């Protein structure tokens, strides 16, 4: 994982998209349901939802810094898992990065690879209320549904 430094961040980069996710009840864990007009948007929304479970997402400034991730999988489910896991790793270890916005820069469905950028800042307990710790992403009941004009993803996160 590479942290991008000295990137020119444009106004478009920091404009926040509408929230398209919800938290569903699940025994001992949390299920995230995220959606968008494309699979990339649904993935982006799921990452923001994960960060939103860790802190009050509105306290995160999307104009401070960025982090870039790259991941790959052997199918869409493993790619979705790796995508979320890379962002979780960026939060759990240096630089302790929390994103308010996530943008997929490239999404290759044939080779199952993603390059994405998170816009946010380093987690700081003086600024960001501590939410629930996310220990891991799971494959349990992971779902990806695509229809024309709408994609929905479901993932259970271990808390």
C-alpha positions in Angstrom: 0.0 0.0 0.0 1.4 3.4 -1.0 0.4 6.6 0.6 0.2 9.3 -2.0 1.9 12.6 -0.9 1.7 16.0 -2.6 -1.3 15.3 -4.8 -3.2 18.2 -6.2 -6.7 17.7 -4.8 -9.4 19.3 -6.9 -12.8 20.5 -5.8 -14.3 17.5 -7.7 -12.1 15.2 -5.7 -13.4 16.5 -2.4 -17.1 16.7 -3.4 -18.8 14.0 -1.3 -21.3 11.7 -3.1 -24.7 11.0 -1.6 -24.8 8.2 1.0 -25.9 4.9 -0.5 -25.5 2.4 2.3 -27.1 1.1 5.4 -26.3 -1.2 8.3 -28.4 -4.3 8.7 -28.8 -6.3 11.9 -26.7 -9.4 12.1 -26.0 -11.6 15.1 -22.6 -10.5 16.7 -21.4 -8.8 13.6 -22.6 -6.0 11.2 -23.8 -6.5 7.7 -23.3 -3.6 5.3 -25.6 -3.1 2.3 -24.2 -0.6 -0.2 -25.5 0.3 -3.6 -24.8 2.5 -6.6 -25.5 2.9 -10.3 -22.4 0.8 -11.0 -20.5 -1.9 -9.2 -17.6 0.5 -8.7 -19.9 3.0 -6.9 -21.3 0.2 -4.7 -17.8 -0.9 -3.7 -16.9 2.8 -3.0 -20.0 3.2 -0.8 -19.2 0.0 1.1 -15.7 1.2 2.1 -17.2 4.6 3.3 -19.8 2.6 5.3 -17.1 0.6 6.9 -15.2 3.7 8.0 -18.6 5.2 9.1 -18.9 2.3 11.5 -15.5 3.1 13.0 -16.2 6.8 13.7 -18.7 9.5 13.0 -17.8 9.9 9.3 -18.9 13.5 9.2 -15.9 14.4 11.5 -13.5 13.2 8.8 -12.1 15.9 6.5 -11.8 14.6 2.9 -9.4 17.5 1.9 -6.5 16.7 4.2 -4.7 13.7 2.6 -5.2 10.7 0.3 -4.2 7.1 0.3 -3.9 4.8 -2.7 -4.6 1.1 -2.7 -4.3 -1.6 -5.3 -5.8 -5.1 -5.0 -6.6 -8.1 -7.0 -8.7 -11.3 -6.6 -9.5 -14.4 -8.5 -13.2 -13.4 -8.9 -15.5 -10.5 -8.0 -16.1 -11.7 -4.4 -12.4 -12.1 -3.6 -11.8 -8.7 -5.2 -14.5 -7.1 -3.1 -12.9 -8.7 0.0 -9.4 -7.5 -0.9 -10.7 -4.0 -1.7 -12.2 -3.6 1.8 -9.3 -5.4 3.5 -6.7 -3.0 2.0 -8.6 0.0 3.3 -9.0 -1.7 6.7 -5.3 -2.3 6.8 -4.6 1.4 6.1 -6.7 2.2 9.1 -5.3 -0.5 11.4 -1.6 0.2 10.8 0.5 3.2 9.8 -0.8 5.7 8.6 -4.0 4.9 10.6 -5.9 6.5 7.7 -9.7 7.0 7.7 -11.4 7.9 4.4 -14.5 10.1 4.1 -14.6 9.5 0.3 -13.4 6.6 -1.8 -13.0 6.7 -5.5 -12.1 3.8 -7.7 -9.6 4.9 -10.3 -9.5 1.7 -12.3 -11.6 -1.4 -12.1 -10.6 -4.3 -14.4 -13.3 -6.9 -14.3 -11.4 -9.4 -16.5 -8.2 -9.4 -14.4 -10.1 -8.7 -11.2 -8.0 -5.7 -10.2 -8.8 -2.4 -8.6 -6.8 0.8 -8.0 -8.6 3.2 -5.7 -7.9 6.4 -3.7 -9.3 7.3 -0.3 -9.7 10.9 0.7 -9.5 11.6 4.4 -7.0 12.0 7.2 -5.1 10.2 9.9 -7.4 9.0 12.6 -7.2 11.2 15.7 -9.2 10.4 18.9 -9.2 14.1 19.8 -11.2 14.8 16.6 -12.8 11.5 15.6 -15.1 9.7 18.1 -14.2 6.1 18.5 -16.9 3.9 17.0 -16.8 0.1 16.9 -13.6 -1.7 16.0 -13.7 -3.6 12.8 -11.6 -6.7 13.2 -12.0 -8.2 9.8 -13.9 -8.5 6.5 -15.7 -11.8 6.0 -16.9 -13.9 3.1 -19.9 -15.0 5.1 -23.1 -14.3 3.2 -21.2 -11.9 0.8 -23.4 -10.9 -2.1 -22.9 -9.0 -5.3 -26.0 -8.2 -7.4 -25.9 -6.3 -10.6 -28.9 -5.1 -12.7 -29.0 -2.4 -15.4 -28.5 0.9 -13.6 -28.1 -0.5 -10.1 -25.6 -2.7 -8.2 -26.0 -3.9 -4.6 -23.3 -5.4 -2.4 -23.6 -7.1 1.0 -20.7 -7.8 3.3 -20.5 -8.9 6.9 -17.7 -7.2 8.9 -16.4 -8.8 12.1 -16.6 -6.5 15.0 
